[in-house]
Amino acid sequence: MTSQNELRLLPWAGPEGRPCYLSADEQDSYMSRLADHIEAMQLGMASELLEHALHALDDEPSDVGELSLLAAQLAGALRDVLRVASSRGNRLATPDYP
């Protein structure tokens, strides 16, 4: 059986929101490159959303619906960014301690 540190957390969820994993053995496989591309897109979208949110908050929006939508989008972006951070953190080499 493959251990947890040999698996890559993918930037998307599976059925019922469960995490999806890929064997980290082939870092240049099609699925690995696809995951890299999606992670880059998610990080870019989160950055753009943050800029939009900062501008929207500077303008003191009066529409509660707009703020609610913005909060939902920010929560989704944060979820994606945390998944990318977890995936990349798990793949960092960890030193062996005695």
C-alpha positions as CSV (number, residue, x, y, z in Angstrom):
1,M,0.0,0.0,0.0
2,T,1.2,3.5,-0.8
3,S,2.0,5.7,2.2
4,Q,0.5,9.2,2.7
5,N,3.8,10.9,2.0
6,E,4.0,9.2,-1.4
7,L,0.7,10.6,-2.5
8,R,0.0,14.0,-4.0
9,L,-3.2,15.8,-2.9
10,L,-4.8,17.0,-6.1
11,P,-6.3,20.5,-6.5
12,W,-9.9,19.1,-6.9
13,A,-12.2,17.1,-4.8
14,G,-13.8,13.8,-5.7
15,P,-17.3,12.5,-5.1
16,E,-18.9,13.9,-2.0
17,G,-16.1,16.4,-1.5
18,R,-13.5,13.8,-0.6
19,P,-9.8,14.5,-1.4
20,C,-8.3,13.0,-4.5
21,Y,-4.7,11.8,-4.5
22,L,-2.1,10.8,-7.2
23,S,0.9,8.7,-6.8
24,A,3.9,11.1,-6.6
25,D,6.2,8.6,-8.3
26,E,5.8,10.2,-11.7
27,Q,6.2,14.0,-11.3
28,D,6.1,14.6,-15.0
29,S,3.0,12.6,-15.8
30,Y,0.0,14.0,-17.6
31,M,-2.0,14.1,-14.4
32,S,0.7,15.7,-12.5
33,R,1.2,18.4,-15.1
34,L,-2.6,18.9,-15.2
35,A,-2.7,19.3,-11.4
36,D,0.2,21.8,-11.6
37,H,-1.7,23.8,-14.3
38,I,-4.9,23.8,-12.2
39,E,-3.1,24.9,-9.1
40,A,-1.5,27.8,-11.0
41,M,-5.0,28.8,-12.2
42,Q,-6.5,28.6,-8.7
43,L,-3.7,30.7,-7.2
44,G,-4.1,33.3,-10.0
45,M,-7.8,33.4,-9.6
46,A,-7.5,33.8,-5.8
47,S,-5.0,36.7,-6.4
48,E,-7.5,38.5,-8.8
49,L,-10.4,37.9,-6.4
50,L,-8.4,39.4,-3.5
51,E,-7.7,42.5,-5.6
52,H,-11.4,42.8,-6.5
53,A,-12.4,42.3,-2.8
54,L,-10.0,45.0,-1.7
55,H,-11.4,47.5,-4.2
56,A,-15.0,46.6,-3.4
57,L,-14.3,47.2,0.3
58,D,-12.6,50.5,-0.4
59,D,-15.8,51.6,-2.2
60,E,-18.0,50.8,0.8
61,P,-20.5,48.6,-1.1
62,S,-24.1,49.1,0.1
63,D,-25.4,45.9,-1.5
64,V,-25.6,43.1,1.0
65,G,-26.0,40.6,-1.8
66,E,-22.8,41.7,-3.4
67,L,-20.9,41.3,-0.1
68,S,-22.5,37.9,0.4
69,L,-21.4,36.7,-3.0
70,L,-17.9,38.2,-2.5
71,A,-17.6,36.3,0.8
72,A,-18.7,33.1,-0.8
73,Q,-16.2,33.5,-3.6
74,L,-13.4,34.4,-1.1
75,A,-14.2,31.3,1.0
76,G,-14.0,29.1,-2.2
77,A,-10.7,30.7,-3.2
78,L,-9.3,30.2,0.3
79,R,-10.3,26.5,0.3
80,D,-8.4,26.1,-3.0
81,V,-5.3,27.9,-1.8
82,L,-5.2,25.9,1.4
83,R,-5.5,22.7,-0.6
84,V,-2.6,23.8,-2.9
85,A,-0.5,24.7,0.2
86,S,-1.2,21.4,1.9
87,S,-0.4,19.5,-1.3
88,R,2.9,21.3,-1.8
89,G,3.8,21.2,1.9
90,N,3.3,17.4,1.9
91,R,5.6,17.0,-1.0
92,L,8.5,19.0,0.6
93,A,11.4,16.8,1.6
94,T,11.4,16.3,5.4
95,P,14.6,15.5,7.1
96,D,14.9,12.2,9.0
97,Y,15.3,12.8,12.7
98,P,16.9,10.1,14.9
